[in-house]
Amino acid sequence: MKGMDTVGYDVDGVSVEVRRSAKRRRTVSAYRQEDGSVVVLVPARLSRAEEREWVTTMIARLEKQDRRRRPGDEELAERARLLSREHLGGRARPTSVRWVDNQQQRWGSCTPADGTIRLSSRLQGMPAYVVDCVLLHELAHLLVADHSAAFWELADRHPKAEKAKGYLEGYAHAQRWPAPETGEEPSGPSGPSGPSGPSELTEPDPGEPDQLF
Ligand SMILES: [Zn+2]
């Protein structure tokens, strides 16, 4: 390309292409390509040392942007720590807590064997106490895997536990009986079947991730 020369870098495993442009006077910009590599556009007059410095700066900036685009997992892990401390004496210590998009039939799941907790991203945007109660439910499963009385003694320690269950039942009910104009069929393994639904709580198989909340 006329008036432009390119240099390649590898910064911490990220391949970076620097394009120097004579037309560029002062601005430096950067973007990520689909393959994950980064293009940094710099004015041609920059020295190599300045160029390298800008590359480092721009990569840090892009990484910060990427983190901001996926908010929530860190916040969720922090909520889990607080809830465990407040209601479970800090005994529930998940190895990871994260949002997932592929849980349409359940609000949260927990695999006690490896200590991981996942919450459905459908909860995002619901009141904080609802998210907290689902999170506390899954945290309690790290201590008691089944839905025994001992489990509910822990899971129901949140002062708004009953209110949260009501909220989620109402939500599930509305989903199951959509307004006629949407024309959506209720979906689920068993379809609409009386009072049961996604928020019904049944005994999970031992060793299986918790299926329901
Ligand atoms: Zn459960």
Residues whose N, C-alpha, C, O or C-beta is under 5 A from the ligand:
A	BS01	ZN	D210 L212
